[in-house]
Each structure stands twice: as C-alpha cells, then as structure tokens.
C-alpha cells in the first residue's frame, strides 16, 4: 500500500530531513536546465517539483523484485497485469537522485 503525502511544493512539518535534502538537490538540478521555448517545464525534475507528491516508502515482496535498470518496463507490465496505477519519479539512494518507476 502506498501512502500519499502532500505535494512536493507543500512540505509540512512532518517532511523528513532526507526528503528536504532530496528536494533541495532536485531544485538545484532543475535550476541548471535552461528554459525551453513553449515548454512549461525544461526537465522532468521541474515537472515533479511542481506537481509531484512525496510517498512513504513501503516494503516490496522479494518475489516481485525485478532486474536493476528495468524498473520502467517492469512497472508498466505489473501495472497492466494488476490494474495498478503506473507512476514515475525519483528514488533517493545514498544522496543521489535516480529516475525510478
């Protein structure tokens, strides 16, 4: 079960230190991308920072673990097979933001 949290642009007093560090790093990353004419966002990170949400990590059954690097393809397959919502975002691993699905 995924627990939804407030939008990223609306951190609360329960936003963790790790989440604040991640958001600060993502904002710094997004600020380095130059504006693109006629585009609302110049990067996926800009989109996430504007309309994304923080989620509380949940345990994942070992039987459902996939191959590293294939999270997008495998997530689409699982979402279709189980009628789940497919989402993309950023995983924070040892201080490094990684594209993740």
N, CA, C and O of each residue as an XYZ file, in Angstrom:
404
protein
N       0.831     -1.179      0.000
C       0.000      0.000      0.000
C       0.873      1.238      0.000
O       1.829      1.330      0.770
N       0.551      2.182     -0.852
C       1.285      3.442     -0.927
C       0.517      4.491     -0.137
O      -0.696      4.636     -0.285
N       1.237      5.210      0.693
C       0.621      6.273      1.484
C       0.960      7.599      0.820
O       2.131      7.945      0.669
N      -0.060      8.329      0.428
C       0.167      9.599     -0.255
C       0.497     10.685      0.742
O      -0.030     10.718      1.854
N       1.363     11.558      0.332
C       1.768     12.700      1.141
C       1.428     13.978      0.379
O       1.041     13.916     -0.788
N       1.568     15.127      1.021
C       1.287     16.384      0.319
C       2.189     16.573     -0.896
O       3.247     15.954     -1.004
N       1.751     17.436     -1.806
C       2.574     17.753     -2.973
C       3.948     18.219     -2.532
O       4.110     18.777     -1.447
N       4.923     17.988     -3.373
C       6.296     18.371     -3.068
C       6.393     19.863     -2.775
O       7.168     20.283     -1.916
N       5.611     20.654     -3.486
C       5.684     22.104     -3.293
C       5.048     22.540     -1.979
O       5.077     23.721     -1.634
N       4.475     21.592     -1.246
C       3.811     21.908      0.012
C       4.357     21.050      1.157
O       3.589     20.335      1.800
N       5.677     21.107      1.427
C       6.200     20.301      2.519
C       5.548     20.723      3.839
O       5.177     21.882      4.022
N       5.421     19.781      4.730
C       4.790     20.047      6.017
C       5.819     19.896      7.133
O       6.993     19.628      6.876
N       5.375     20.068      8.349
C       6.297     19.899      9.475
C       6.671     18.437      9.676
O       7.546     18.132     10.486
N       6.022     17.531      8.953
C       6.385     16.109      9.032
C       7.306     15.688      7.891
O       7.700     14.524      7.817
N       7.652     16.611      7.007
C       8.590     16.303      5.934
C       9.939     15.991      6.570
O      10.459     16.789      7.350
N      10.500     14.843      6.242
C      11.736     14.397      6.890
C      12.949     15.185      6.399
O      12.907     15.852      5.366
N      14.012     15.088      7.159
C      15.269     15.723      6.783
C      15.761     15.175      5.448
O      16.237     15.934      4.604
N      15.652     13.863      5.251
C      16.081     13.252      3.983
C      15.259     13.789      2.814
O      15.802     14.051      1.741
N      13.954     13.953      3.018
C      13.105     14.491      1.946
C      13.476     15.937      1.637
O      13.503     16.332      0.471
N      13.758     16.718      2.653
C      14.163     18.113      2.434
C      15.492     18.160      1.682
O      15.665     18.982      0.782
N      16.432     17.285      2.044
C      17.711     17.223      1.325
C      17.501     16.838     -0.130
O      18.122     17.415     -1.023
N      16.630     15.865     -0.373
C      16.347     15.441     -1.736
C      15.724     16.587     -2.534
O      16.132     16.848     -3.665
N      14.744     17.267     -1.952
C      14.078     18.365     -2.649
C      15.054     19.495     -2.956
O      14.997     20.088     -4.033
N      15.945     19.796     -2.019
C      16.948     20.834     -2.239
C      17.855     20.457     -3.406
O      18.146     21.290     -4.264
N      18.302     19.201     -3.439
C      19.158     18.742     -4.542
C      18.408     18.772     -5.867
O      18.970     19.171     -6.887
N      17.139     18.351     -5.861
C      16.356     18.362     -7.095
C      16.114     19.776     -7.592
O      16.174     20.030     -8.795
N      15.841     20.700     -6.677
C      15.653     22.103     -7.092
C      16.933     22.653     -7.714
O      16.888     23.357     -8.723
N      18.072     22.327     -7.109
C      19.353     22.765     -7.653
C      19.560     22.192     -9.052
O      20.017     22.894     -9.954
N      19.225     20.921     -9.228
C      19.336     20.270    -10.530
C      18.418     20.945    -11.547
O      18.842     21.251    -12.662
N      17.166     21.176    -11.165
C      16.184     21.774    -12.083
C      16.587     23.194    -12.477
O      16.343     23.618    -13.607
N      17.196     23.923    -11.559
C      17.606     25.309    -11.846
C      18.716     25.376    -12.882
O      18.913     26.422    -13.500
N      19.442     24.287    -13.085
C      20.534     24.278    -14.061
C      20.056     24.052    -15.497
O      20.806     24.286    -16.445
N      18.806     23.595    -15.657
C      18.280     23.355    -17.002
C      17.761     24.668    -17.574
O      16.946     25.336    -16.938
N      18.213     25.044    -18.753
C      17.731     26.294    -19.348
C      16.268     26.164    -19.781
O      15.817     25.072    -20.127
N      15.538     27.262    -19.762
C      14.142     27.228    -20.232
C      14.076     26.774    -21.687
O      14.980     27.046    -22.477
N      13.007     26.086    -22.022
C      12.779     25.628    -23.390
C      11.581     26.406    -23.933
O      10.514     26.392    -23.320
N      11.738     27.084    -25.073
C      10.620     27.859    -25.615
C       9.355     27.016    -25.768
O       9.400     25.903    -26.292
N       8.252     27.547    -25.315
C       6.917     26.956    -25.408
C       6.730     25.724    -24.513
O       5.676     25.091    -24.571
N       7.697     25.377    -23.708
C       7.551     24.271    -22.766
C       7.304     24.827    -21.377
O       7.927     25.810    -20.977
N       6.425     24.220    -20.663
C       6.167     24.659    -19.294
C       7.312     24.249    -18.369
O       7.669     24.983    -17.448
N       7.885     23.070    -18.623
C       8.981     22.559    -17.798
C      10.166     22.260    -18.692
O      10.001     21.730    -19.791
N      11.352     22.593    -18.234
C      12.543     22.313    -19.035
C      13.145     20.948    -18.714
O      14.096     20.515    -19.365
N      12.585     20.268    -17.701
C      13.071     18.929    -17.357
C      11.978     18.162    -16.622
O      11.016     18.746    -16.124
N      12.143     16.848    -16.566
C      11.205     16.022    -15.798
C      11.259     16.383    -14.318
O      10.248     16.309    -13.619
N      12.427     16.771    -13.846
C      12.556     17.171    -12.441
C      11.723     18.416    -12.160
O      11.101     18.515    -11.102
N      11.703     19.361    -13.087
C      10.866     20.546    -12.921
C       9.393     20.188    -12.809
O       8.669     20.749    -11.987
N       8.954     19.251    -13.641
C       7.572     18.763    -13.569
C       7.295     18.131    -12.209
O       6.286     18.439    -11.574
N       8.188     17.249    -11.761
C       7.998     16.591    -10.467
C       7.933     17.595     -9.326
O       7.100     17.471     -8.429
N       8.809     18.584     -9.361
C       8.812     19.574     -8.288
C       7.527     20.396     -8.270
O       7.099     20.857     -7.212
N       6.913     20.581     -9.434
C       5.693     21.383     -9.499
C       4.445     20.592     -9.123
O       3.618     21.079     -8.352
N       4.300     19.401     -9.645
C       3.045     18.663     -9.423
C       3.242     17.305     -8.761
O       2.270     16.584     -8.539
N       4.479     16.946     -8.443
C       4.750     15.654     -7.829
C       4.317     15.581     -6.380
O       3.978     16.589     -5.760
N       4.336     14.388     -5.862
C       3.997     14.137     -4.465
C       5.068     13.255     -3.850
O       5.680     12.431     -4.529
N       5.286     13.439     -2.554
C       6.176     12.553     -1.818
C       5.377     11.340     -1.368
O       4.211     11.457     -0.994
N       6.007     10.189     -1.406
C       5.364      8.957     -0.956
C       6.210      8.313      0.128
O       7.438      8.389      0.104
N       5.550      7.691      1.057
C       6.239      6.955      2.106
C       6.658      5.608      1.542
O       5.811      4.848      1.073
N       7.961      5.294      1.580
C       8.398      4.002      1.047
C       7.716      2.844      1.784
O       7.465      2.903      2.988
N       7.433      1.815      1.032
C       6.793      0.622      1.581
C       7.638     -0.598      1.238
O       8.408     -0.586      0.277
N       7.486     -1.639      2.027
C       8.200     -2.886      1.748
C       7.702     -3.474      0.439
O       6.530     -3.336      0.088
N       8.591     -4.122     -0.268
C       8.249     -4.757     -1.535
C       8.579     -6.234     -1.399
O       9.681     -6.577     -0.971
N       7.659     -7.108     -1.749
C       7.936     -8.542     -1.582
C       9.102     -8.993     -2.449
O       9.213     -8.598     -3.609
N       9.971     -9.824     -1.880
C      11.128    -10.320     -2.634
C      10.714    -11.016     -3.927
O      11.457    -11.005     -4.908
N       9.536    -11.618     -3.926
C       9.072    -12.324     -5.120
C       8.776    -11.379     -6.279
O       8.679    -11.818     -7.425
N       8.632    -10.099     -5.995
C       8.302     -9.126     -7.041
C       9.516     -8.311     -7.487
O       9.390     -7.427     -8.334
N      10.682     -8.600     -6.925
C      11.859     -7.840     -7.313
C      12.219     -8.112     -8.763
O      12.187     -9.251     -9.229
N      12.559     -7.048     -9.460
C      12.937     -7.180    -10.860
C      14.419     -6.960    -11.037
O      15.175     -6.898    -10.068
N      14.819     -6.844    -12.265
C      16.221     -6.623    -12.581
C      16.567     -5.146    -12.464
O      15.808     -4.302    -12.940
N      17.694     -4.814    -11.843
C      18.113     -3.412    -11.763
C      18.212     -2.810    -13.160
O      18.730     -3.433    -14.087
N      17.710     -1.599    -13.291
C      17.756     -0.915    -14.575
C      16.535     -1.130    -15.448
O      16.414     -0.504    -16.501
N      15.632     -1.999    -15.035
C      14.435     -2.291    -15.822
C      13.152     -1.849    -15.129
O      12.074     -2.341    -15.464
N      13.244     -0.941    -14.181
C      12.070     -0.590    -13.383
C      10.927     -0.015    -14.231
O       9.759     -0.274    -13.940
N      11.245      0.757    -15.268
C      10.174      1.363    -16.069
C       9.392      0.300    -16.841
O       8.161      0.289    -16.806
N      10.088     -0.577    -17.525
C       9.426     -1.624    -18.310
C       8.654     -2.576    -17.392
O       7.498     -2.903    -17.659
N       9.293     -3.011    -16.323
C       8.640     -3.948    -15.412
C       7.442     -3.310    -14.710
O       6.428     -3.974    -14.493
N       7.550     -2.033    -14.356
C       6.433     -1.359    -13.695
C       5.219     -1.239    -14.605
O       4.085     -1.402    -14.156
N       5.453     -0.956    -15.877
C       4.333     -0.906    -16.824
C       3.669     -2.274    -16.916
O       2.442     -2.378    -16.905
N       4.485     -3.322    -17.008
C       3.927     -4.685    -17.096
C       3.111     -5.033    -15.862
O       2.011     -5.573    -15.983
N       3.634     -4.731    -14.673
C       2.902     -5.017    -13.437
C       1.625     -4.189    -13.355
O       0.578     -4.691    -12.947
N       1.714     -2.929    -13.742
C       0.533     -2.060    -13.668
C      -0.585     -2.573    -14.571
O      -1.748     -2.590    -14.170
N      -0.243     -2.985    -15.768
C      -1.249     -3.506    -16.694
C      -1.831     -4.817    -16.160
O      -3.048     -5.001    -16.156
N      -0.973     -5.717    -15.716
C      -1.421     -7.044    -15.267
C      -2.288     -6.973    -14.011
O      -3.181     -7.800    -13.823
N      -2.027     -5.992    -13.156
C      -2.729     -5.932    -11.874
C      -3.686     -4.748    -11.760
O      -4.255     -4.506    -10.695
N      -3.864     -4.015    -12.853
C      -4.715     -2.822    -12.852
C      -4.251     -1.798    -11.812
O      -5.059     -1.190    -11.110
N      -2.929     -1.625    -11.733
C      -2.331     -0.645    -10.834
C      -2.121      0.664    -11.597
O      -2.146      0.689    -12.828
N      -1.916      1.736    -10.858
C      -1.501      2.998    -11.452
C       0.002      2.925    -11.713
O       0.756      2.424    -10.878
N       0.427      3.415    -12.847
C       1.857      3.481    -13.177
C       2.336      4.881    -12.851
O       1.732      5.863    -13.283
N       3.414      4.980    -12.096
C       3.968      6.292    -11.767
C       5.472      6.285    -11.993
O       6.135      5.255    -11.867
N       5.980      7.432    -12.323
C       7.415      7.627    -12.444
C       7.826      8.718    -11.475
O       7.020      9.558    -11.076
N       9.068      8.686    -11.114
C       9.541      9.701    -10.195
C      11.027      9.575     -9.958
O      11.792      9.173    -10.834
N      11.412      9.931     -8.747
C      12.807      9.925     -8.360
C      12.946      9.113     -7.080
O      12.207      9.321     -6.118
N      13.881      8.206     -7.077
C      14.237      7.478     -5.860
C      15.517      8.119     -5.330
O      16.404      8.486     -6.101
N      15.603      8.246     -4.043
C      16.753      8.871     -3.410
C      17.604      7.753     -2.825
O      17.192      7.095     -1.869
N      18.792      7.533     -3.393
C      19.651      6.431     -2.943
C      21.026      6.976     -2.577
O      21.773      7.438     -3.439
N      21.349      6.917     -1.287
C      22.648      7.364     -0.784
C      23.003      8.763     -1.285
O      24.130      9.014     -1.710
N      22.028      9.668     -1.229
C      22.264     11.052     -1.595
C      22.260     11.345     -3.079
O      22.632     12.439     -3.503
N      21.836     10.364     -3.877
C      21.819     10.548     -5.336
C      20.407     10.323     -5.848
O      19.821      9.272     -5.589
N      19.840     11.298     -6.580
C      18.501     11.083     -7.154
C      18.592     10.199     -8.396
O      19.428     10.427     -9.271
N      17.723      9.188     -8.463
C      17.696      8.263     -9.590
C      16.305      8.227    -10.195
O      15.321      8.164     -9.458
N      16.196      8.266    -11.525
C      14.899      8.061    -12.167
C      14.395      6.699    -11.748
O      15.149      5.726    -11.723
N      13.100      6.633    -11.415
C      12.565      5.367    -10.930
C      11.079      5.281    -11.233
O      10.383      6.294    -11.292
N      10.604      4.055    -11.425
C       9.170      3.821    -11.666
C       8.667      2.790    -10.685
O       7.487      2.440    -10.707
